[in-house]
Amino acid sequence: MGYDIYIQGGDGKLLAGDENSFRFGYFRMPQVVALMEHFGMVVERPLPSAPALSAYGLTEQDFKSGAQPAQATINRIAEYRAAHQAVMDTAESAPTGIPTYKLRYNDGFLTTAAEIRAALAAYDAHPQADLGEVLLDDSRWPRWTAFLRRAQMHCGFRIY
């Protein structure tokens, strides 16, 4: 169990290659988030609510494999999926960091390039920025910040 992090390309697809992925274990990620808080890289925001299936006249049964739904149900499923994706892609117009929920949950929220840029600006301006590896007691911190710098050059990243 853990947090598998993948850079997203401009086409909405996750980029291939080891340089485009990163992994933190289940118990390490809370420590990473705490250090990012120390550096002012993250902001607290409420977890957005996913749309309710019932709002689209759907149930879990409508998503079972082998089901042969009517066209009206297929249309409602498409509408639901679009609404759900909009929640997963939620971003502020002028971010001041990465919302913590996007790092605490491995549900595929998009952490945007703008959020990453704001986080890195806070980190780079922090007087203890060169101590991240020591404060976290993890030699991966420099690789993590390098990964963030790479992700900001694309469309951000998603955690699964």
KAGI-V201621 format. One record per residue. N is the residue number from 1. RES is the residue in one letter. SS is DSSP state (hx for helix, st for strand, lp for the rest). PHI is phi as a letter, one per 30 degrees, with the letter a starting at -180 (* if undefined). NEAR is the number of other ideal C-beta (glycine too) atoms within 10 Angstrom. Layout:
N_RES_SS_PHI_NEAR / N_RES_SS_PHI_NEAR
This chain:
1_M_lp_*_6 / 2_G_st_l_14 / 3_Y_st_b_18 / 4_D_st_c_12 / 5_I_st_c_23 / 6_Y_st_b_19 / 7_I_st_d_24 / 8_Q_st_c_22 / 9_G_lp_d_14 / 10_G_lp_d_8 / 11_D_lp_d_8 / 12_G_lp_i_10 / 13_K_lp_c_10 / 14_L_st_d_16 / 15_L_lp_d_18 / 16_A_lp_d_11 / 17_G_lp_j_7 / 18_D_hx_e_6 / 19_E_hx_d_11 / 20_N_hx_c_18 / 21_S_st_b_15 / 22_F_st_a_21 / 23_R_st_b_13 / 24_F_st_b_21 / 25_G_st_d_11 / 26_Y_hx_e_10 / 27_F_hx_d_9 / 28_R_hx_d_15 / 29_M_hx_e_19 / 30_P_hx_e_12 / 31_Q_hx_d_15 / 32_V_hx_d_20 / 33_V_hx_d_18 / 34_A_hx_d_13 / 35_L_hx_d_21 / 36_M_hx_d_23 / 37_E_hx_d_15 / 38_H_hx_e_16 / 39_F_lp_d_22 / 40_G_lp_i_16 / 41_M_lp_d_26 / 42_V_st_b_26 / 43_V_st_b_17 / 44_E_lp_d_9 / 45_R_lp_b_15 / 46_P_lp_d_7 / 47_L_lp_d_14 / 48_P_lp_d_12 / 49_S_lp_d_7 / 50_A_lp_d_12 / 51_P_lp_d_16 / 52_A_lp_d_10 / 53_L_hx_e_17 / 54_S_hx_d_8 / 55_A_hx_d_11 / 56_Y_hx_c_19 / 57_G_lp_i_12 / 58_L_lp_c_18 / 59_T_lp_b_10 / 60_E_hx_e_7 / 61_Q_hx_e_9 / 62_D_hx_d_16 / 63_F_hx_c_13 / 64_K_lp_d_9 / 65_S_lp_d_4 / 66_G_lp_i_4 / 67_A_lp_d_9 / 68_Q_lp_c_6 / 69_P_lp_d_15 / 70_A_lp_d_8 / 71_Q_hx_e_7 / 72_A_hx_d_9 / 73_T_hx_d_15 / 74_I_hx_e_12 / 75_N_hx_d_12 / 76_R_hx_d_18 / 77_I_hx_d_16 / 78_A_hx_d_11 / 79_E_hx_d_15 / 80_Y_hx_d_20 / 81_R_hx_d_13 / 82_A_hx_d_10 / 83_A_hx_d_14 / 84_H_hx_d_14 / 85_Q_hx_d_12 / 86_A_hx_d_11 / 87_V_hx_d_14 / 88_M_hx_d_14 / 89_D_lp_c_16 / 90_T_lp_e_14 / 91_A_lp_a_15 / 92_E_lp_d_14 / 93_S_lp_d_5 / 94_A_lp_b_6 / 95_P_lp_d_19 / 96_T_lp_c_15 / 97_G_lp_l_24 / 98_I_st_c_26 / 99_P_st_e_23 / 100_T_lp_d_18 / 101_Y_hx_d_16 / 102_K_hx_d_25 / 103_L_hx_c_23 / 104_R_hx_d_16 / 105_Y_lp_c_13 / 106_N_lp_c_17 / 107_D_lp_c_14 / 108_G_lp_j_15 / 109_F_lp_d_25 / 110_L_st_d_19 / 111_T_st_c_24 / 112_T_lp_d_23 / 113_A_hx_e_19 / 114_A_hx_d_15 / 115_E_hx_d_25 / 116_I_hx_d_25 / 117_R_hx_e_18 / 118_A_hx_d_22 / 119_A_hx_d_25 / 120_L_hx_d_20 / 121_A_hx_d_14 / 122_A_hx_d_19 / 123_Y_hx_d_20 / 124_D_hx_d_12 / 125_A_hx_d_10 / 126_H_lp_d_15 / 127_P_lp_d_7 / 128_Q_lp_c_11 / 129_A_hx_e_13 / 130_D_hx_d_9 / 131_L_hx_c_14 / 132_G_hx_e_20 / 133_E_hx_d_16 / 134_V_hx_d_10 / 135_L_hx_d_14 / 136_L_hx_d_18 / 137_D_lp_h_9 / 138_D_lp_b_17 / 139_S_lp_d_8 / 140_R_lp_d_16 / 141_W_hx_e_17 / 142_P_hx_d_12 / 143_R_hx_d_12 / 144_W_hx_d_19 / 145_T_hx_d_20 / 146_A_hx_d_13 / 147_F_hx_d_19 / 148_L_hx_d_23 / 149_R_hx_d_13 / 150_R_hx_d_16 / 151_A_hx_d_26 / 152_Q_hx_d_21 / 153_M_lp_d_11 / 154_H_lp_c_15 / 155_C_lp_c_21 / 156_G_lp_j_24 / 157_F_st_b_28 / 158_R_st_b_21 / 159_I_st_c_22 / 160_Y_lp_b_12
